[in-house]
């Protein structure tokens, strides 16, 4: 994120950058569902709107596009279903 956004860490922003990185890392690597509201419990001084904004801006700074068109989703879904349906099941 620091390289793609030309940001630098300083006393004013390092905590928010770290929070955003941890938030996304937990969502990507953890098998349990993690919601931004869970972070409000840990950081009660932050409002849910602030945490949502921090996450959104961090992802934008990384040029991380998590959007998916309906047509791409449907095509991938049916491709995966066809793979499962053609799989041989054991007797």
Phi and psi in degrees as GROMACS dihedral restraints (atoms count N, CA, C in turn):
[ dihedral_restraints ]
;  ai    aj    ak    al  type     phi  dphi    fc
    3     4     5     6     1   -63.3    20    10
    4     5     6     7     1   -36.7    20    10
    6     7     8     9     1   -73.5    20    10
    7     8     9    10     1   -43.7    20    10
    9    10    11    12     1   -74.8    20    10
   10    11    12    13     1   -23.4    20    10
   12    13    14    15     1  -104.2    20    10
   13    14    15    16     1    -4.6    20    10
   15    16    17    18     1    57.2    20    10
   16    17    18    19     1    29.1    20    10
   18    19    20    21     1   -82.8    20    10
   19    20    21    22     1   157.8    20    10
   21    22    23    24     1  -131.1    20    10
   22    23    24    25     1   148.5    20    10
   24    25    26    27     1   -78.4    20    10
   25    26    27    28     1   140.1    20    10
   27    28    29    30     1  -147.4    20    10
   28    29    30    31     1   176.5    20    10
   30    31    32    33     1   -59.4    20    10
   31    32    33    34     1   -29.1    20    10
   33    34    35    36     1   -81.1    20    10
   34    35    36    37     1   -24.1    20    10
   36    37    38    39     1  -123.2    20    10
   37    38    39    40     1   -10.2    20    10
   39    40    41    42     1   -62.4    20    10
   40    41    42    43     1   -33.6    20    10
   42    43    44    45     1   -67.9    20    10
   43    44    45    46     1   -42.1    20    10
   45    46    47    48     1   -69.3    20    10
   46    47    48    49     1   -37.0    20    10
   48    49    50    51     1   -64.4    20    10
   49    50    51    52     1   -43.7    20    10
   51    52    53    54     1   -64.3    20    10
   52    53    54    55     1   -42.2    20    10
   54    55    56    57     1   -59.8    20    10
   55    56    57    58     1   -46.4    20    10
   57    58    59    60     1   -63.4    20    10
   58    59    60    61     1   -41.7    20    10
   60    61    62    63     1   -64.6    20    10
   61    62    63    64     1   -42.4    20    10
   63    64    65    66     1   -66.2    20    10
   64    65    66    67     1   -40.9    20    10
   66    67    68    69     1   -58.7    20    10
   67    68    69    70     1   -49.1    20    10
   69    70    71    72     1   -69.8    20    10
   70    71    72    73     1   -37.8    20    10
   72    73    74    75     1   -62.6    20    10
   73    74    75    76     1   -42.1    20    10
   75    76    77    78     1   -64.7    20    10
   76    77    78    79     1   -41.1    20    10
   78    79    80    81     1   -66.3    20    10
   79    80    81    82     1   -34.7    20    10
   81    82    83    84     1   -80.1    20    10
   82    83    84    85     1   -41.5    20    10
   84    85    86    87     1   -96.2    20    10
   85    86    87    88     1   -21.3    20    10
   87    88    89    90     1   -87.4    20    10
   88    89    90    91     1   139.3    20    10
   90    91    92    93     1   -76.6    20    10
   91    92    93    94     1   -19.2    20    10
   93    94    95    96     1   -86.6    20    10
   94    95    96    97     1   148.4    20    10
   96    97    98    99     1   -69.7    20    10
   97    98    99   100     1   128.6    20    10
   99   100   101   102     1  -120.9    20    10
  100   101   102   103     1   131.7    20    10
  102   103   104   105     1  -115.4    20    10
  103   104   105   106     1   154.7    20    10
  105   106   107   108     1   -59.8    20    10
  106   107   108   109     1   -29.7    20    10
  108   109   110   111     1   -64.2    20    10
  109   110   111   112     1   -28.3    20    10
  111   112   113   114     1   -60.1    20    10
  112   113   114   115     1   -34.3    20    10
  114   115   116   117     1   -74.6    20    10
  115   116   117   118     1   -25.4    20    10
  117   118   119   120     1   -64.9    20    10
  118   119   120   121     1   -34.8    20    10
  120   121   122   123     1   -64.2    20    10
  121   122   123   124     1   -36.6    20    10
  123   124   125   126     1   -79.6    20    10
  124   125   126   127     1   -37.6    20    10
  126   127   128   129     1  -118.5    20    10
  127   128   129   130     1    75.6    20    10
  129   130   131   132     1   -64.2    20    10
  130   131   132   133     1   -15.7    20    10
  132   133   134   135     1   -76.0    20    10
  133   134   135   136     1   -10.2    20    10
  135   136   137   138     1  -104.5    20    10
  136   137   138   139     1   137.2    20    10
  138   139   140   141     1   -83.0    20    10
  139   140   141   142     1   154.3    20    10
  141   142   143   144     1   -58.8    20    10
  142   143   144   145     1   -35.4    20    10
  144   145   146   147     1   -64.9    20    10
  145   146   147   148     1   -36.3    20    10
  147   148   149   150     1   -68.0    20    10
  148   149   150   151     1   -44.8    20    10
  150   151   152   153     1   -63.4    20    10
  151   152   153   154     1   -41.4    20    10
  153   154   155   156     1   -60.5    20    10
  154   155   156   157     1   -42.5    20    10
  156   157   158   159     1   -66.1    20    10
  157   158   159   160     1   -42.2    20    10
  159   160   161   162     1   -60.0    20    10
  160   161   162   163     1   -46.5    20    10
  162   163   164   165     1   -62.5    20    10
  163   164   165   166     1   -46.1    20    10
  165   166   167   168     1   -61.2    20    10
  166   167   168   169     1   -45.5    20    10
  168   169   170   171     1   -68.5    20    10
  169   170   171   172     1   -35.8    20    10
  171   172   173   174     1   -63.6    20    10
  172   173   174   175     1   -44.8    20    10
  174   175   176   177     1   -65.4    20    10
  175   176   177   178     1   -38.8    20    10
  177   178   179   180     1   -64.0    20    10
  178   179   180   181     1   -39.9    20    10
  180   181   182   183     1   -64.9    20    10
  181   182   183   184     1   -28.9    20    10
  183   184   185   186     1   -86.8    20    10
  184   185   186   187     1    -3.0    20    10
  186   187   188   189     1    57.3    20    10
  187   188   189   190     1    38.1    20    10
  189   190   191   192     1   -94.2    20    10
  190   191   192   193     1   105.7    20    10
  192   193   194   195     1   -96.7    20    10
  193   194   195   196     1   110.1    20    10
  195   196   197   198     1  -102.2    20    10
  196   197   198   199     1    10.3    20    10
  198   199   200   201     1   -79.6    20    10
  199   200   201   202     1   157.1    20    10
  201   202   203   204     1  -145.8    20    10
  202   203   204   205     1   127.3    20    10
  204   205   206   207     1   -71.7    20    10
  205   206   207   208     1   155.1    20    10
  207   208   209   210     1   -60.8    20    10
  208   209   210   211     1   -40.4    20    10
  210   211   212   213     1   -66.4    20    10
  211   212   213   214     1   -39.8    20    10
  213   214   215   216     1   -66.1    20    10
  214   215   216   217     1   -42.6    20    10
  216   217   218   219     1   -60.5    20    10
  217   218   219   220     1   -47.7    20    10
  219   220   221   222     1   -63.3    20    10
  220   221   222   223     1   -44.3    20    10
  222   223   224   225     1   -61.1    20    10
  223   224   225   226     1   -45.5    20    10
  225   226   227   228     1   -65.8    20    10
  226   227   228   229     1   -41.7    20    10
  228   229   230   231     1   -58.6    20    10
  229   230   231   232     1   -48.8    20    10
  231   232   233   234     1   -71.3    20    10
  232   233   234   235     1   -31.4    20    10
  234   235   236   237     1   -62.6    20    10
  235   236   237   238     1   -44.5    20    10
  237   238   239   240     1   -66.3    20    10
  238   239   240   241     1   -40.1    20    10
  240   241   242   243     1   -62.1    20    10
  241   242   243   244     1   -39.6    20    10
  243   244   245   246     1   -66.7    20    10
  244   245   246   247     1   -33.4    20    10
  246   247   248   249     1   -66.2    20    10
  247   248   249   250     1   -40.4    20    10
  249   250   251   252     1   -69.6    20    10
  250   251   252   253     1   -40.4    20    10
  252   253   254   255     1   -71.5    20    10
  253   254   255   256     1   -24.5    20    10
  255   256   257   258     1   -90.3    20    10
  256   257   258   259     1    -6.8    20    10
  258   259   260   261     1   -68.9    20    10
  259   260   261   262     1   136.1    20    10
  261   262   263   264     1   -79.2    20    10
  262   263   264   265     1   128.0    20    10
  264   265   266   267     1   -94.2    20    10
  265   266   267   268     1   144.0    20    10
  267   268   269   270     1   -69.4    20    10
  268   269   270   271     1   150.5    20    10
